[in-house]
Amino acid sequence: MLSTATFITVLEILAYLFLFFIGLAFLAIVVIYILDITQTRHAIRHNFPVVGHFRYLFERLGEFFRQYFFAMDREEMPFNRAQRNWVYRSAKNLSSVAAFGSTRDLRPTGTILFANCPFPTLGEDAAPTSEITIGPGCEQPYTAPSLFNISGMSYGALSKPAVRALSRGAKLANCWLNTGEGGLAPWHLEGGADIVFQIGTAKYGVRDTQGKLSDEKLREIAALPQVKMFEIKLSQGAKPGKGGILPGAKVTEEIARIRGIPVHQDSISPNRHPEIDSEADLLDMIEHIRAVTGKPVGFKTVIGTHEWLDRLCQLIGERGLQSAPDFITIDSADGGTGAAPMSLIDYMGLPLRESLPMVTDQLRRLGLKDRIKVIASGKLINPAEAAWALCVGADFIVSARGFMFALGCIQALNCDKNTCPTGVTTHNPRLQKGLDPAIKAVRIKNYVQNMCYEIGVIAHSCGVREPRELRRSHARIVNEKGLSIPLDELYGQQP
Ligand SMILES: Cc1cc2nc3c(=O)[nH]c(=O)nc-3n(C[C@H](O)[C@H](O)[C@H](O)COP(=O)(O)O)c2cc1C
């Protein structure tokens, strides 16, 4: 027990400490006041000394408060709470059933609705999703088992535990994992999943000392049985026409080894492949990589102008079907990125709702749709969005940010700052500790399985046996009069 004297002494010390901190706080306010009033760089701080600082605090905190307290379920961008919650719940294998009724406003122009069939497909009549073989004419074609797959995100943009979880999860889900443009890390291979190797403009992982494509390195990568296809990245929805600099500070020994660049030196990604300056160059490059690797080769692009596609298809007609890309990945203008300038993120390129029907129609008209598989990406993170893309003409769906949510991403929008609070895009070991690859791998598997299951539910409700039988007539879009019209009326029949 404390004696009364000791108790009073402790109280006195606490009182002095209290006064000391009050004094310190007062002094700090006086110093901040003087600093604010004497500076002219920030008008708010000069005109409203001390309290002006709250503006910065509230601006920062507003991002978080809006998400948790103020934003409605269907309000936020890039992904609203309803979309994110669907991914979180499916990744945890929690039920996706909801009570009372829809919170989705079905009136705005552009709203997608599916046309249910009066006689939906019975469970016993449902069929498994048909498999599609990509590059049937290649030495080693790829029969892709999953409709829904993981889009390119490089090791570097993503943390090590995130890549490890994706690799293991993709294996469990039997889907492919795209490496992104940062080369092939051991972490991509760890789980044993099918890999799509992406060749970016800097040719990371398959470059020689001058930064040119190295056939020797290509052969080495292609010799790995896990690597199933090669994707030439022409552009990405969030930043078409933008290269980048990887600062020397980020070029650790490990990154340098994986990417094939000198340690601790800045590394420049050109804003296009220097050797691809025309449709003919693109076909040459595709044919070359296919000849060296023996595996399917395609390209990824966001569509802006589209006349070049006419020329590409015409050229394929002249050279023969064997010269065609085995697949085209169409990325939406509103796709994601680790970092990109706002003017490109917000304004450059066409969204998928315009580009996907444009490209699939073009390929169908010229009889190339069976030969060239179409992979769609861009905000297709929930089953209905993916089902829409299948209706329009996609053969496969890929997602990047859907899988980031499945890994635990909370849309803190800090991917470029090394401060990602969930460990998905940070290289800070303390923040990475919360991301356990074994636990998150199971979430990745659940997410893929629940996506595929629920796309199937939509297909059956529309009266077809499986997702790949969905057609434009199965979906409708609300027009400016507030009435819906079928997609085949809007875009035209699939030719
Ligand atoms: C963190 C991050 C890194 C990315 N890195 C690449 C990349 O290396 N190569 C690429 O082609 N696309 C990259 N992307 C774009 C995605 O692959 C995808 O095309 C785009 O985000 C649209 O899909 P989503 O809406 O499902 O995210 C990246 C996206 C994110 C969010």
The ligand as a Gaussian input file, in Angstrom:
#p B3LYP/6-31G(d) Opt

LIG

0 1
 C       -0.604000      -2.422000     -58.454000
 C       -0.842000      -2.654000     -59.928000
 C        0.221000      -3.022000     -60.743000
 C        0.004000      -3.250000     -62.101000
 N        1.059000      -3.653000     -62.892000
 C        0.839000      -3.936000     -64.192000
 C        1.881000      -4.459000     -65.010000
 O        3.013000      -4.672000     -64.577000
 N        1.577000      -4.731000     -66.305000
 C        0.324000      -4.536000     -66.833000
 O        0.096000      -4.806000     -68.009000
 N       -0.678000      -4.072000     -66.067000
 C       -0.458000      -3.773000     -64.770000
 N       -1.498000      -3.350000     -63.996000
 C       -2.850000      -3.224000     -64.608000
 C       -3.676000      -4.494000     -64.387000
 O       -3.032000      -5.629000     -64.894000
 C       -5.065000      -4.416000     -65.045000
 O       -4.911000      -4.366000     -66.435000
 C       -5.898000      -3.224000     -64.608000
 O       -5.700000      -2.901000     -63.258000
 C       -7.398000      -3.475000     -64.836000
 O       -7.870000      -4.530000     -64.064000
 P       -8.646000      -4.303000     -62.647000
 O       -9.679000      -3.261000     -62.892000
 O       -9.207000      -5.649000     -62.314000
 O       -7.625000      -3.841000     -61.673000
 C       -1.299000      -3.096000     -62.643000
 C       -2.358000      -2.727000     -61.812000
 C       -2.145000      -2.514000     -60.478000
 C       -3.314000      -2.139000     -59.608000

